[in-house]
Amino acid sequence: MSPLKHVIALIILIASPLAWGNPEEDRQLFIDTFEANIPGVPISQYIHGSLMLSEDALDQYNSIMDFPPFQEMIDQGRKIWETPFKNGQKFANCFENKGANIAGKFPYYNTTLKQVVTFEMALNFCLKQNGETALNLINPETMGTLSAYARSLSDGMLMQIEVPDEEALSKYALGKSFYFRRIGQYNLACASCHLTHGGHYFRDELLSPTIGQAVHFPVFRGGERLYTLQMRYQRCMEAVGATPFKSGSETLNNLEYFHSYLSNGLPLQSSVYRR
């Protein structure tokens, strides 16, 4: 795409996100935008977020990940994953390939339920199907640790979100629309920070670009507080002075669907450290 065509396409996307492109065209436009705004950084490095822009920060991250201070929480998640239900079944029995190399296919559009299903929702479906109580989606000690371990079984898998039909596309489009919707006291959208300013400072914060964000959740911020991707959405909404949508809500599920698609082709790694 020529520089002029790229600028025109980006203006159209921001002004009227529902009017522009199919999912793959959207993803390519995001990539083109970041390649123009952050020259010289290959897309493969975007899995590191803003850390990719500082050699020192990336070195510190790699040192921390050699001996992650949150390993105990990962082990806690493994215990939940491996503990049999009352009927003798386990989480692994609910998923293809015993749960390995599947997380990169989530979220997906479920044609029976007529909604987007996230990985954390699938974990709760498994519990309920086996007569167990669903976990609180925002409890870092239960769902957080379980998701962190279960997703680690897909480390290295490439993100491969599919939008197979018109029904799925309608959910993708709703997530896309919300990504560009300005909300809260500060009248900011996800795109305000992570597309327009992605890879640059906004006030005193070096912001990560949209591409690559979805592949490394849950994250341990400061090595202590665990955040799923939707918990992170909620913290961002609070930061812009908006009332957060509930984790597992249709709004956040659709947002995660759109957001995750943009990282297609990048490898998953769960969980990681962020400051």
C-alpha positions in Angstrom: 0.0 0.0 0.0 1.4 3.4 -0.9 1.9 6.0 1.9 -0.9 8.1 0.7 -3.4 5.2 0.4 -2.3 4.0 3.8 -3.0 7.4 5.4 -6.4 7.6 3.6 -7.3 4.1 4.7 -6.3 4.8 8.3 -8.4 8.0 8.4 -11.4 6.0 7.1 -10.9 3.3 9.7 -10.7 5.7 12.6 -13.6 7.8 11.4 -15.9 4.9 10.6 -14.5 1.5 11.7 -17.5 -0.5 10.6 -17.2 0.8 7.1 -13.6 -0.4 6.4 -12.3 -3.7 5.3 -12.6 -7.3 6.1 -10.6 -8.8 9.1 -7.5 -9.6 7.1 -7.5 -6.1 5.6 -7.9 -4.6 9.1 -5.0 -6.6 10.4 -2.8 -5.6 7.5 -3.7 -1.9 8.0 -2.7 -2.1 11.6 0.6 -3.7 10.6 1.2 -1.1 7.9 0.5 1.7 10.5 3.0 0.3 13.0 5.7 -0.3 10.3 5.3 3.3 9.3 5.3 4.7 12.9 7.9 2.3 14.4 10.3 1.7 11.6 13.0 -1.0 11.8 11.2 -3.2 14.2 10.1 -6.6 12.8 6.5 -7.6 13.6 7.9 -10.8 15.3 9.2 -8.6 18.1 5.7 -7.2 18.9 5.1 -10.0 21.2 7.2 -8.1 23.7 5.0 -5.0 23.6 6.7 -1.7 24.5 9.7 -3.7 25.9 10.8 -4.2 22.3 11.7 -0.5 22.1 14.3 -0.7 24.9 17.2 -3.2 24.8 17.8 -2.6 28.5 14.1 -3.3 29.4 14.1 -6.4 27.2 17.2 -7.7 28.9 15.7 -7.1 32.3 12.5 -9.0 31.2 14.5 -11.9 30.0 16.4 -12.1 33.3 13.2 -12.1 35.2 11.6 -14.8 33.0 14.6 -17.1 33.6 13.4 -17.4 37.2 9.9 -16.0 37.2 8.8 -14.7 40.7 5.3 -15.9 40.0 6.0 -19.6 39.4 4.1 -20.5 42.6 1.0 -19.1 41.0 1.5 -21.1 37.9 1.9 -24.2 40.0 -1.3 -23.3 41.8 -3.1 -23.2 38.4 -1.6 -26.6 37.4 -3.0 -28.1 40.6 -6.5 -26.8 39.7 -6.1 -28.2 36.2 -4.9 -31.6 37.3 -7.3 -32.1 40.3 -10.1 -34.5 39.3 -13.7 -33.4 39.5 -16.1 -35.3 41.7 -17.1 -37.5 38.8 -13.4 -38.4 38.1 -13.1 -36.3 35.0 -10.4 -33.6 34.5 -10.1 -30.3 32.6 -8.0 -32.1 30.0 -10.9 -34.3 29.1 -13.0 -31.3 28.0 -10.5 -30.2 25.3 -9.0 -31.5 22.1 -5.4 -32.7 22.4 -5.9 -32.7 26.2 -5.7 -28.9 26.2 -2.3 -28.6 24.4 -2.0 -26.2 21.5 -5.6 -25.0 21.5 -5.5 -21.6 23.2 -4.6 -19.8 20.0 -8.0 -20.7 18.6 -9.8 -18.7 21.3 -11.9 -16.6 21.2 -14.1 -18.2 18.6 -17.7 -17.8 17.4 -20.0 -20.5 18.7 -22.8 -21.1 16.2 -25.0 -22.9 18.7 -24.7 -20.3 21.4 -24.7 -17.5 18.9 -21.9 -15.7 20.8 -18.2 -15.4 21.1 -16.6 -17.9 23.5 -13.4 -17.0 25.2 -10.9 -19.5 26.7 -11.9 -18.6 30.2 -15.5 -19.2 29.3 -14.6 -22.7 27.9 -12.9 -23.5 31.3 -16.1 -22.6 33.1 -18.2 -24.6 30.6 -16.0 -27.6 31.4 -16.7 -27.2 35.1 -20.4 -26.8 34.7 -20.6 -29.8 32.3 -19.0 -31.9 35.0 -21.3 -30.7 37.8 -18.8 -28.3 39.3 -19.3 -24.6 40.2 -18.0 -22.1 37.7 -15.1 -19.8 38.7 -15.3 -16.1 39.1 -13.8 -14.7 35.9 -11.9 -11.9 37.8 -10.5 -14.0 40.7 -6.8 -14.1 40.2 -6.4 -16.9 42.7 -8.7 -19.3 40.8 -9.6 -18.4 37.2 -6.4 -16.3 36.9 -4.0 -19.1 37.9 -6.0 -21.8 36.1 -6.0 -19.8 32.9 -2.3 -19.0 33.2 -1.4 -22.6 33.5 -3.9 -23.9 30.9 -2.8 -21.3 28.4 0.9 -22.3 29.0 0.1 -25.6 27.4 -0.2 -23.7 24.1 3.1 -21.8 24.4 4.6 -21.4 21.0 1.4 -22.0 19.1 0.6 -19.3 16.6 -2.5 -17.3 17.1 -5.1 -18.4 14.6 -8.5 -16.7 15.2 -11.1 -17.4 12.5 -14.0 -15.3 11.4 -15.7 -18.0 9.3 -19.1 -16.5 8.4 -21.4 -13.5 8.5 -22.6 -14.2 12.0 -19.1 -14.3 13.3 -18.2 -11.2 11.3 -21.0 -9.3 13.0 -19.5 -10.0 16.4 -16.0 -9.1 15.1 -17.4 -5.8 13.8 -19.0 -5.0 17.2 -15.6 -5.6 18.8 -13.9 -3.5 16.2 -16.4 -0.7 16.8 -15.9 -0.7 20.5 -12.1 -0.6 20.0 -12.5 2.8 18.3 -15.3 4.1 20.6 -14.2 7.0 22.8 -15.4 6.5 26.4 -14.9 7.8 29.9 -14.0 11.1 31.5 -10.9 11.4 29.3 -12.8 10.6 26.1 -10.3 8.0 24.9 -10.6 4.8 22.9 -8.4 1.7 22.9 -7.2 2.9 19.5 -6.3 6.3 20.9 -3.5 4.8 23.0 -2.5 1.6 21.1 -3.0 2.5 17.5 -2.5 6.2 17.2 0.2 6.3 20.0 1.3 2.7 20.0 5.1 2.5 20.3 5.3 6.1 21.5 5.0 8.0 24.7 1.5 9.2 25.8 2.2 11.5 28.7 4.8 9.5 30.7 3.8 6.1 29.5 5.4 4.2 26.6 2.4 2.4 25.0 2.5 -1.0 23.5 1.1 -1.4 19.9 -2.1 -3.4 19.4 -0.4 -6.1 17.4 1.0 -8.8 19.8 -0.9 -7.7 22.9 -3.3 -10.7 23.0 -0.7 -13.4 22.8 0.8 -13.2 26.3 -2.1 -13.0 28.7 -2.6 -13.6 31.6 0.3 -11.3 32.7 1.8 -10.8 36.1 2.2 -7.0 36.6 5.0 -6.3 39.0 5.3 -10.1 39.5 2.4 -10.0 41.9 -1.0 -9.1 40.5 -2.2 -11.4 37.8 -4.4 -10.0 35.0 -6.4 -11.9 32.3 -6.9 -9.9 29.1 -10.4 -8.9 30.1 -9.2 -7.8 33.5 -6.7 -5.6 31.7 -9.5 -4.1 29.6 -11.3 -3.3 32.8 -8.2 -1.5 34.3 -7.8 0.5 31.1 -11.5 1.6 31.3 -11.0 2.7 34.9 -7.9 4.6 33.8 -9.9 6.7 31.3 -12.6 7.4 33.8 -15.2 4.9 32.5 -17.2 2.3 34.3 -15.8 -1.1 33.2 -17.9 -3.7 31.5 -18.1 -7.0 33.3 -15.6 -9.7 32.4 -17.5 -12.2 30.2 -19.9 -9.6 29.0 -20.8 -9.6 25.3 -19.0 -6.3 24.8 -15.7 -7.5 26.2 -16.0 -10.9 24.5 -16.5 -9.2 21.1 -13.6 -6.8 21.8 -11.3 -9.7 22.6 -12.4 -11.4 19.4 -11.4 -8.4 17.3 -8.3 -7.7 19.3 -7.0 -11.3 19.2 -7.5 -11.6 15.5 -5.1 -8.7 14.9 -2.3 -10.9 16.4 -2.8 -13.8 14.1 0.4 -15.5 13.2 2.3 -14.5 16.3 3.3 -17.1 18.9 1.6 -17.4 22.3 3.5 -17.2 25.6 1.7 -17.4 28.9 2.4 -16.1 31.4 4.8 -13.2 31.2 6.0 -10.4 33.5 5.1 -6.8 32.9 5.9 -3.9 35.2 
